Amino acid sequence: MTSLCLKDAAWLVPMAGEPVRGEGFSSLEVLEHCSANLEGDRVASVGSGDDAEVIFDASGCTVVPGFVDCHTHVPFFGWRGDEDAARLSGVRYQDLHRGEGGIFRSARMLQQSSDDEVLAFCGELAAAMLRRGTTTFEMKSGYGLSVEAELRQLRLAARLSERVPQRTIATCLAAHAVPPGKSQGEWVGEAAAELLPIAAQDGLASACDLYVESIAFALEHAARLAEAASELGIRMRVHADQLEDSQAGAFAARWGFASADHLNHTSLDAVADLAASDTVAVLLPGATFTLRQSAKPPSRSLIEAGAVVALGSDLNPGTSPICSMPFVITLACRTYGLRPLEAVVAATVNAAFALGLHEEVGSLVPGRRADAVVLAGPVDEICYRPDRDRVMAVVCGGKLVHVRPGAEGRVTRS
């Protein structure tokens, strides 16, 4: 069992292991001149320490829990950069989606690729995420658009999970787009009766998700899938209020969903519903940035009202081709009004809570999985100079998996 010490960090943010909300942000513990001691794949202690087989000199740095990306669309294959160029020329996302682009195009690219091609492509994505500090991430289906193709995507996610060092978890995005030749109700009925039971029985997904928008599905479909998910013992999530106020954010809170994601058009009335619930408000500033949306989630209202607020990358080939959580944190601060430490909370323990993994990852608490990121300088500098790589080192499952070039001299081994 290898021991590792992140020694004498100028600042260390352990998190409490429980979601942070409301006044909890103002009382968050930040330790100074502190070390994190890791034994095997678990956190052993936080305090003093320099007796370990591997020591990383974290002086002048900040140590935070490994980032948890609670919303990605991995696995997929291929990019859609030409669609981004079209949007920059004035074409609306909705128009691309209603044609042969958008989700339907990614579904075709996935269908036309081999399993080995998908796994190699996504393996490179996972490695890039790891270098930027992501030690846990969620994966979704949603580019299948048939029962067999959705199950294939989930099985690819399971195979990818075996190949990467990160902790992963899968979600069945059962209703992402309406398959050609089917109505919304027909596909949701098929997903509820056939897709979800197999995904749950085979352990391929721990949650169900859907996309509620006028170009996709409605609240009645969310209710149908929620009933099926409840019977199968899996959690429920929803893409909510991204392009319009569909009332999906409030619906998710009232129905006890695990999360409501996006929330660009969520009303202030819905903020109270989210704050009164354990439904996590997952903010995805990468999509807002890529789509150049003027509407922003009511982020400060959510935080001040006491909602559990988390961040995700929304990594996907169309609307958020972004895998860096430090960049997501920067966007959340610059465009949504979060403070740097709030954003780090949202990208660690609160994101873990959205996935139901907060008792395992997202905090540097003894007994939890040994995932950590060493950041150059104080937390406030994550978004001060966003063109700089602030990640000095990454620990994933107790192993020092990445050291930034030039920082190798900080590592000593006995």
KETI-374632 format. One record per residue (C-alpha): residue number from 0; x, y, z. Coordinates in Angstrom, 3 decimals, padded with zeros to 6 digits. Layout:
REM residues N
+-----+----------+----------+----------+
|  nr |        u |        v |        w |
+-----+----------+----------+----------+
| NUM |        X |        Y |        Z |
...
+-----+----------+----------+----------+
***
This chain:
REM residues 414
+-----+----------+----------+----------+
|  nr |        u |        v |        w |
+-----+----------+----------+----------+
|   0 |  000.000 |  000.000 |  000.000 |
|   1 |  001.644 |  003.210 | -001.183 |
|   2 |  001.591 |  006.280 |  001.045 |
|   3 |  001.538 |  009.790 | -000.407 |
|   4 |  001.789 |  013.152 |  001.317 |
|   5 |  000.784 |  016.462 | -000.229 |
|   6 |  003.042 |  018.396 |  002.065 |
|   7 |  002.692 |  021.846 |  003.590 |
|   8 |  000.041 |  023.300 |  001.292 |
|   9 | -000.365 |  027.030 |  001.797 |
|  10 | -004.122 |  026.414 |  001.749 |
|  11 | -006.117 |  023.187 |  001.934 |
|  12 | -009.877 |  023.007 |  001.422 |
|  13 | -011.072 |  019.664 |  002.828 |
|  14 | -014.862 |  020.110 |  002.408 |
|  15 | -017.051 |  018.476 |  005.005 |
|  16 | -018.288 |  015.541 |  002.981 |
|  17 | -021.818 |  016.956 |  002.911 |
|  18 | -023.312 |  019.371 |  000.379 |
|  19 | -022.677 |  023.029 |  001.088 |
|  20 | -025.627 |  025.407 |  000.840 |
|  21 | -026.703 |  028.849 |  001.964 |
|  22 | -024.748 |  030.175 |  004.933 |
|  23 | -022.434 |  027.160 |  004.720 |
|  24 | -020.407 |  028.965 |  002.079 |
|  25 | -019.486 |  031.728 |  004.526 |
|  26 | -018.246 |  029.269 |  007.157 |
|  27 | -016.279 |  026.980 |  004.872 |
|  28 | -013.057 |  025.720 |  006.436 |
|  29 | -009.799 |  026.628 |  004.697 |
|  30 | -006.730 |  025.254 |  006.461 |
|  31 | -003.343 |  026.959 |  006.196 |
|  32 |  000.086 |  025.303 |  006.043 |
|  33 | -001.475 |  021.873 |  006.112 |
|  34 | -000.689 |  018.458 |  004.608 |
|  35 | -002.937 |  015.745 |  003.201 |
|  36 | -001.813 |  012.204 |  004.037 |
|  37 | -003.037 |  009.430 |  001.767 |
|  38 | -002.724 |  005.684 |  002.330 |
|  39 | -003.454 |  003.439 | -000.594 |
|  40 | -006.587 |  004.745 | -002.289 |
|  41 | -007.996 |  006.457 |  000.838 |
|  42 | -007.491 |  009.725 |  002.684 |
|  43 | -005.706 |  008.917 |  005.963 |
|  44 | -005.525 |  012.309 |  007.650 |
|  45 | -005.314 |  016.049 |  007.133 |
|  46 | -002.886 |  018.075 |  009.254 |
|  47 |  000.834 |  017.692 |  009.637 |
|  48 |  002.883 |  014.996 |  007.991 |
|  49 |  005.967 |  014.251 |  005.954 |
|  50 |  006.461 |  010.517 |  006.509 |
|  51 |  005.394 |  008.916 |  003.230 |
|  52 |  006.848 |  006.922 |  000.363 |
|  53 |  005.993 |  009.737 | -002.048 |
|  54 |  005.991 |  013.396 | -001.037 |
|  55 |  004.750 |  016.258 | -003.192 |
|  56 |  005.896 |  019.654 | -001.965 |
|  57 |  002.686 |  021.700 | -002.087 |
|  58 |  004.192 |  024.856 | -000.562 |
|  59 |  002.673 |  027.989 | -002.056 |
|  60 | -000.180 |  025.919 | -003.510 |
|  61 | -003.803 |  025.111 | -002.731 |
|  62 | -004.963 |  021.514 | -002.292 |
|  63 | -008.612 |  020.780 | -003.057 |
|  64 | -010.554 |  017.544 | -003.557 |
|  65 | -010.431 |  016.091 | -007.053 |
|  66 | -012.946 |  017.744 | -009.347 |
|  67 | -016.223 |  015.918 | -009.913 |
|  68 | -017.756 |  016.517 | -013.339 |
|  69 | -021.401 |  015.643 | -012.771 |
|  70 | -022.659 |  016.208 | -016.321 |
|  71 | -020.977 |  014.920 | -019.488 |
|  72 | -022.220 |  013.276 | -022.676 |
|  73 | -019.321 |  010.843 | -022.910 |
|  74 | -019.147 |  008.387 | -024.645 |
|  75 | -019.437 |  009.919 | -028.094 |
|  76 | -017.354 |  009.942 | -031.260 |
|  77 | -016.314 |  012.927 | -033.351 |
|  78 | -016.786 |  016.673 | -033.200 |
|  79 | -019.202 |  019.148 | -034.819 |
|  80 | -017.019 |  022.222 | -035.261 |
|  81 | -018.714 |  023.212 | -038.510 |
|  82 | -022.005 |  023.564 | -036.621 |
|  83 | -020.301 |  025.891 | -034.165 |
|  84 | -019.080 |  027.973 | -037.112 |
|  85 | -022.632 |  028.025 | -038.467 |
|  86 | -023.975 |  029.285 | -035.134 |
|  87 | -021.309 |  031.988 | -035.088 |
|  88 | -022.639 |  033.007 | -038.505 |
|  89 | -026.185 |  033.343 | -037.172 |
|  90 | -027.761 |  029.888 | -037.477 |
|  91 | -029.803 |  028.988 | -034.393 |
|  92 | -029.096 |  025.830 | -032.403 |
|  93 | -032.783 |  024.902 | -032.632 |
|  94 | -032.624 |  025.018 | -036.440 |
|  95 | -029.578 |  022.750 | -036.547 |
|  96 | -031.352 |  020.340 | -034.225 |
|  97 | -034.517 |  020.281 | -036.325 |
|  98 | -032.498 |  019.448 | -039.422 |
|  99 | -029.995 |  016.621 | -039.700 |
| 100 | -027.479 |  018.188 | -037.323 |
| 101 | -027.218 |  018.389 | -033.572 |
| 102 | -028.026 |  015.292 | -031.549 |
| 103 | -029.092 |  013.365 | -034.649 |
| 104 | -025.705 |  013.918 | -036.270 |
| 105 | -023.852 |  012.707 | -033.185 |
| 106 | -026.122 |  009.659 | -033.134 |
| 107 | -025.126 |  008.865 | -036.726 |
| 108 | -021.421 |  009.349 | -035.996 |
| 109 | -021.658 |  007.025 | -033.012 |
| 110 | -023.571 |  004.430 | -035.003 |
| 111 | -021.008 |  004.526 | -037.824 |
| 112 | -018.008 |  004.095 | -035.509 |
| 113 | -016.629 |  000.862 | -034.099 |
| 114 | -016.465 |  000.129 | -030.393 |
| 115 | -012.671 |  000.352 | -030.490 |
| 116 | -012.817 |  003.750 | -032.192 |
| 117 | -015.209 |  005.106 | -029.567 |
| 118 | -013.148 |  003.758 | -026.673 |
| 119 | -009.909 |  005.168 | -028.062 |
| 120 | -011.491 |  008.579 | -028.717 |
| 121 | -013.079 |  008.772 | -025.275 |
| 122 | -009.991 |  007.414 | -023.572 |
| 123 | -008.094 |  010.445 | -024.843 |
| 124 | -010.867 |  012.702 | -023.523 |
| 125 | -010.712 |  011.061 | -020.105 |
| 126 | -006.930 |  011.519 | -020.027 |
| 127 | -007.305 |  015.211 | -020.865 |
| 128 | -009.930 |  015.576 | -018.127 |
| 129 | -007.577 |  013.920 | -015.647 |
| 130 | -004.719 |  016.300 | -016.450 |
| 131 | -007.088 |  019.151 | -015.615 |
| 132 | -008.050 |  017.663 | -012.276 |
| 133 | -011.229 |  015.679 | -012.983 |
| 134 | -011.027 |  012.513 | -010.897 |
| 135 | -014.725 |  011.577 | -011.060 |
| 136 | -017.097 |  012.036 | -013.960 |
| 137 | -020.570 |  011.079 | -015.079 |
| 138 | -021.314 |  009.542 | -018.481 |
| 139 | -024.599 |  009.513 | -020.390 |
| 140 | -026.281 |  007.696 | -023.204 |
| 141 | -028.603 |  009.757 | -025.417 |
| 142 | -026.892 |  009.388 | -028.800 |
| 143 | -028.486 |  006.021 | -029.495 |
| 144 | -032.126 |  006.914 | -030.268 |
| 145 | -033.159 |  003.247 | -030.209 |
| 146 | -033.240 |  000.723 | -027.391 |
| 147 | -030.319 | -001.314 | -028.723 |
| 148 | -028.216 |  001.715 | -029.632 |
| 149 | -028.773 |  003.323 | -026.220 |
| 150 | -027.770 |  000.079 | -024.524 |
| 151 | -024.680 | -000.105 | -026.732 |
| 152 | -023.690 |  003.390 | -025.603 |
| 153 | -024.175 |  002.447 | -021.954 |
| 154 | -022.124 | -000.721 | -022.420 |
| 155 | -019.376 |  001.360 | -024.008 |
| 156 | -019.508 |  003.597 | -020.944 |
| 157 | -019.050 |  000.530 | -018.732 |
| 158 | -016.053 | -000.604 | -020.787 |
| 159 | -014.539 |  002.879 | -020.682 |
| 160 | -014.960 |  002.895 | -016.905 |
| 161 | -012.723 | -000.177 | -016.684 |
| 162 | -009.989 |  001.556 | -018.697 |
| 163 | -009.690 |  004.903 | -016.935 |
| 164 | -008.356 |  005.657 | -013.433 |
| 165 | -011.227 |  007.993 | -012.590 |
| 166 | -014.333 |  007.040 | -010.637 |
| 167 | -017.203 |  007.050 | -013.105 |
| 168 | -020.962 |  006.660 | -012.982 |
| 169 | -023.474 |  006.276 | -015.822 |
| 170 | -026.847 |  007.842 | -016.567 |
| 171 | -029.385 |  006.608 | -019.099 |
| 172 | -030.419 |  009.719 | -021.018 |
| 173 | -033.533 |  007.947 | -022.133 |
| 174 | -035.178 |  010.917 | -023.837 |
| 175 | -032.648 |  013.202 | -025.520 |
| 176 | -034.226 |  013.626 | -028.954 |
| 177 | -037.300 |  012.168 | -030.627 |
| 178 | -036.190 |  009.293 | -032.890 |
| 179 | -037.253 |  009.608 | -036.539 |
| 180 | -040.527 |  007.857 | -037.226 |
| 181 | -041.677 |  007.960 | -033.612 |
| 182 | -043.749 |  010.371 | -031.566 |
| 183 | -042.545 |  011.697 | -028.233 |
| 184 | -045.007 |  009.486 | -026.365 |
| 185 | -044.113 |  006.369 | -028.342 |
| 186 | -040.409 |  006.727 | -027.633 |
| 187 | -040.878 |  007.565 | -023.953 |
| 188 | -043.171 |  004.558 | -023.562 |
| 189 | -040.568 |  002.346 | -025.221 |
| 190 | -037.810 |  003.799 | -023.047 |
| 191 | -039.849 |  003.254 | -019.880 |
| 192 | -040.960 | -000.274 | -020.746 |
| 193 | -037.826 | -001.663 | -022.412 |
| 194 | -034.723 |  000.517 | -022.164 |
| 195 | -034.741 |  001.496 | -018.485 |
| 196 | -035.500 | -001.993 | -017.099 |
| 197 | -032.550 | -003.513 | -018.981 |
| 198 | -030.236 | -000.645 | -018.050 |
| 199 | -031.174 | -001.032 | -014.383 |
| 200 | -031.126 | -004.831 | -014.317 |
| 201 | -027.698 | -005.010 | -015.989 |
| 202 | -026.247 | -002.307 | -013.752 |
| 203 | -025.569 | -000.036 | -016.720 |
| 204 | -027.066 |  003.127 | -015.209 |
| 205 | -027.838 |  004.496 | -011.763 |
| 206 | -030.004 |  007.363 | -013.028 |
| 207 | -032.394 |  008.322 | -015.794 |
| 208 | -032.306 |  011.685 | -017.568 |
| 209 | -034.356 |  013.519 | -020.178 |
| 210 | -034.291 |  016.767 | -022.143 |
| 211 | -037.348 |  018.943 | -021.546 |
| 212 | -037.672 |  021.614 | -024.252 |
| 213 | -040.134 |  022.449 | -027.015 |
| 214 | -037.720 |  020.772 | -029.488 |
| 215 | -037.539 |  017.621 | -027.361 |
| 216 | -039.836 |  016.378 | -024.563 |
| 217 | -042.438 |  017.713 | -022.137 |
| 218 | -043.165 |  017.504 | -018.415 |
| 219 | -045.696 |  014.713 | -018.962 |
| 220 | -042.829 |  012.626 | -020.360 |
| 221 | -040.702 |  013.494 | -017.348 |
| 222 | -043.492 |  012.194 | -015.121 |
| 223 | -043.744 |  008.938 | -017.093 |
| 224 | -040.015 |  008.283 | -016.877 |
| 225 | -039.918 |  009.279 | -013.209 |
| 226 | -042.541 |  006.676 | -012.407 |
| 227 | -040.567 |  004.006 | -014.250 |
| 228 | -037.305 |  005.069 | -012.600 |
| 229 | -038.886 |  004.965 | -009.152 |
| 230 | -040.095 |  001.401 | -009.704 |
| 231 | -036.579 |  000.382 | -010.778 |
| 232 | -034.831 |  002.122 | -007.881 |
| 233 | -032.823 |  004.532 | -010.001 |
| 234 | -032.513 |  008.290 | -009.573 |
| 235 | -034.054 |  010.890 | -011.871 |
| 236 | -032.410 |  013.898 | -013.524 |
| 237 | -033.564 |  016.442 | -016.101 |
| 238 | -032.110 |  018.915 | -018.604 |
| 239 | -034.206 |  021.876 | -017.519 |
| 240 | -035.007 |  025.364 | -018.804 |
| 241 | -031.968 |  025.678 | -021.076 |
| 242 | -033.667 |  027.351 | -024.062 |
| 243 | -036.937 |  028.475 | -022.467 |
| 244 | -038.756 |  028.406 | -019.151 |
| 245 | -040.455 |  025.025 | -019.350 |
| 246 | -041.022 |  024.886 | -015.555 |
| 247 | -038.794 |  021.801 | -015.510 |
| 248 | -036.625 |  023.165 | -012.709 |
| 249 | -039.581 |  023.590 | -010.361 |
| 250 | -041.036 |  020.258 | -011.523 |
| 251 | -037.783 |  018.468 | -010.695 |
| 252 | -037.686 |  019.939 | -007.201 |
| 253 | -041.306 |  019.081 | -006.463 |
| 254 | -040.891 |  015.524 | -007.743 |
| 255 | -037.656 |  014.969 | -005.809 |
| 256 | -035.341 |  014.552 | -008.780 |
| 257 | -031.620 |  014.211 | -008.072 |
| 258 | -030.817 |  017.233 | -010.227 |
| 259 | -032.086 |  019.865 | -012.613 |
| 260 | -029.366 |  020.856 | -015.089 |
| 261 | -028.779 |  024.056 | -017.136 |
| 262 | -031.515 |  026.363 | -015.671 |
| 263 | -030.739 |  029.336 | -017.939 |
| 264 | -034.398 |  030.376 | -018.059 |
| 265 | -035.483 |  029.183 | -014.619 |
| 266 | -037.736 |  031.731 | -012.960 |
| 267 | -037.143 |  033.257 | -009.560 |
| 268 | -040.311 |  031.502 | -008.386 |
| 269 | -038.653 |  028.157 | -009.105 |
| 270 | -035.603 |  029.137 | -007.026 |
| 271 | -037.656 |  028.696 | -003.852 |
| 272 | -038.689 |  025.194 | -004.931 |
| 273 | -035.087 |  024.192 | -005.567 |
| 274 | -033.887 |  025.764 | -002.315 |
| 275 | -036.511 |  023.869 | -000.329 |
| 276 | -035.456 |  020.544 | -001.846 |
| 277 | -032.387 |  018.333 | -002.186 |
| 278 | -032.599 |  018.586 | -005.975 |
| 279 | -029.213 |  019.859 | -007.088 |
| 280 | -029.119 |  022.896 | -009.376 |
| 281 | -026.400 |  021.819 | -011.830 |
| 282 | -025.067 |  024.829 | -013.716 |
| 283 | -023.381 |  024.287 | -017.089 |
| 284 | -021.626 |  027.517 | -018.102 |
| 285 | -019.728 |  025.797 | -020.915 |
| 286 | -022.962 |  025.473 | -022.895 |
| 287 | -023.946 |  029.074 | -022.155 |
| 288 | -020.502 |  030.188 | -023.350 |
| 289 | -020.512 |  028.047 | -026.505 |
| 290 | -024.073 |  028.977 | -027.499 |
| 291 | -023.494 |  032.647 | -026.566 |
| 292 | -026.693 |  032.656 | -024.523 |
| 293 | -027.668 |  035.957 | -022.996 |
| 294 | -029.975 |  034.261 | -020.467 |
| 295 | -028.097 |  033.086 | -017.387 |
| 296 | -029.274 |  030.918 | -014.496 |
| 297 | -030.318 |  032.798 | -011.337 |
| 298 | -027.062 |  031.602 | -009.737 |
| 299 | -026.709 |  034.090 | -006.914 |
| 300 | -030.381 |  033.743 | -006.009 |
| 301 | -029.982 |  029.958 | -005.890 |
| 302 | -026.938 |  030.188 | -003.617 |
| 303 | -028.414 |  032.811 | -001.319 |
| 304 | -031.739 |  030.978 | -001.062 |
| 305 | -029.957 |  027.811 |  000.064 |
| 306 | -030.133 |  025.555 | -002.994 |
| 307 | -027.444 |  022.943 | -003.540 |
| 308 | -025.529 |  024.345 | -006.524 |
| 309 | -023.117 |  022.226 | -008.564 |
| 310 | -021.084 |  022.643 | -011.735 |
| 311 | -020.529 |  020.336 | -014.705 |
| 312 | -018.730 |  020.654 | -018.014 |
| 313 | -021.600 |  019.365 | -020.211 |
| 314 | -018.793 |  017.922 | -022.338 |
| 315 | -020.376 |  017.101 | -025.696 |
| 316 | -019.475 |  017.585 | -029.370 |
| 317 | -022.112 |  020.177 | -030.147 |
| 318 | -022.793 |  022.725 | -027.432 |
| 319 | -019.947 |  022.385 | -024.920 |
| 320 | -016.740 |  020.844 | -026.322 |
| 321 | -015.052 |  021.616 | -022.991 |
| 322 | -013.390 |  019.092 | -020.683 |
| 323 | -011.516 |  021.382 | -018.263 |
| 324 | -013.177 |  021.920 | -014.892 |
| 325 | -010.830 |  024.837 | -014.047 |
| 326 | -012.153 |  026.550 | -017.184 |
| 327 | -015.731 |  025.716 | -016.145 |
| 328 | -014.987 |  027.264 | -012.740 |
| 329 | -013.651 |  030.357 | -014.495 |
| 330 | -016.791 |  030.637 | -016.644 |
| 331 | -019.015 |  030.177 | -013.591 |
| 332 | -017.268 |  033.062 | -011.864 |
| 333 | -017.030 |  035.368 | -014.871 |
| 334 | -020.461 |  034.775 | -016.400 |
| 335 | -022.665 |  033.443 | -013.568 |
| 336 | -021.373 |  035.497 | -010.647 |
| 337 | -020.047 |  032.686 | -008.449 |
| 338 | -017.073 |  033.415 | -006.187 |
| 339 | -013.999 |  031.220 | -006.727 |
| 340 | -014.391 |  029.200 | -003.538 |
| 341 | -018.112 |  028.754 | -004.184 |
| 342 | -017.275 |  027.439 | -007.633 |
| 343 | -014.750 |  024.966 | -006.214 |
| 344 | -017.413 |  023.708 | -003.788 |
| 345 | -019.832 |  023.374 | -006.714 |
| 346 | -017.221 |  021.378 | -008.653 |
| 347 | -016.393 |  018.978 | -005.813 |
| 348 | -018.631 |  017.999 | -002.907 |
| 349 | -021.851 |  019.459 | -004.360 |
| 350 | -021.231 |  017.812 | -007.727 |
| 351 | -020.606 |  014.527 | -005.904 |
| 352 | -023.955 |  014.960 | -004.127 |
| 353 | -025.681 |  015.359 | -007.500 |
| 354 | -024.339 |  011.925 | -008.445 |
| 355 | -025.117 |  010.335 | -005.075 |
| 356 | -021.378 |  009.859 | -004.479 |
| 357 | -020.724 |  012.445 | -001.749 |
| 358 | -019.918 |  009.752 |  000.808 |
| 359 | -017.127 |  008.502 | -001.459 |
| 360 | -015.660 |  011.428 | -003.429 |
| 361 | -015.622 |  015.227 | -003.465 |
| 362 | -013.964 |  015.827 | -000.090 |
| 363 | -010.651 |  015.250 |  001.666 |
| 364 | -012.116 |  013.478 |  004.686 |
| 365 | -010.435 |  010.432 |  006.277 |
| 366 | -011.773 |  007.265 |  004.718 |
| 367 | -012.883 |  008.892 |  001.473 |
| 368 | -011.313 |  008.073 | -001.881 |
| 369 | -007.891 |  009.717 | -002.203 |
| 370 | -008.530 |  012.194 | -005.024 |
| 371 | -006.923 |  015.630 | -004.901 |
| 372 | -005.789 |  018.519 | -007.068 |
| 373 | -002.823 |  020.741 | -006.276 |
| 374 | -003.382 |  024.237 | -007.687 |
| 375 | -000.699 |  026.862 | -008.145 |
| 376 | -001.356 |  029.791 | -005.792 |
| 377 | -004.592 |  030.605 | -003.947 |
| 378 | -008.058 |  029.534 | -005.100 |
| 379 | -008.863 |  033.077 | -006.221 |
| 380 | -006.288 |  032.802 | -009.002 |
| 381 | -008.073 |  029.971 | -010.821 |
| 382 | -010.059 |  032.491 | -012.826 |
| 383 | -007.658 |  035.440 | -012.576 |
| 384 | -005.408 |  034.225 | -015.407 |
| 385 | -007.505 |  031.591 | -017.182 |
| 386 | -004.979 |  031.073 | -019.977 |
| 387 | -002.521 |  029.594 | -017.465 |
| 388 | -002.571 |  025.968 | -016.389 |
| 389 | -003.138 |  026.204 | -012.634 |
| 390 | -003.061 |  022.412 | -012.067 |
| 391 |  000.310 |  021.504 | -010.561 |
| 392 | -000.499 |  017.886 | -009.763 |
| 393 | -003.393 |  015.425 | -009.700 |
| 394 | -003.899 |  012.489 | -007.349 |
| 395 | -006.483 |  009.920 | -008.440 |
| 396 | -007.265 |  006.898 | -006.311 |
| 397 | -004.175 |  007.572 | -004.191 |
| 398 | -001.791 |  007.656 | -007.154 |
| 399 |  000.104 |  010.717 | -008.333 |
| 400 | -001.131 |  010.492 | -011.921 |
| 401 | -000.098 |  013.911 | -013.239 |
| 402 |  002.634 |  016.411 | -012.438 |
| 403 |  002.806 |  019.562 | -014.505 |
| 404 |  005.993 |  019.872 | -016.592 |
| 405 |  008.481 |  021.902 | -014.577 |
| 406 |  007.072 |  020.736 | -011.233 |
| 407 |  008.813 |  017.364 | -011.181 |
| 408 |  011.340 |  018.718 | -008.655 |
| 409 |  008.576 |  018.946 | -006.058 |
| 410 |  008.330 |  015.135 | -005.946 |
| 411 |  010.542 |  013.031 | -003.697 |
| 412 |  010.351 |  009.268 | -003.338 |
| 413 |  011.782 |  007.091 | -000.603 |
+-----+----------+----------+----------+
***
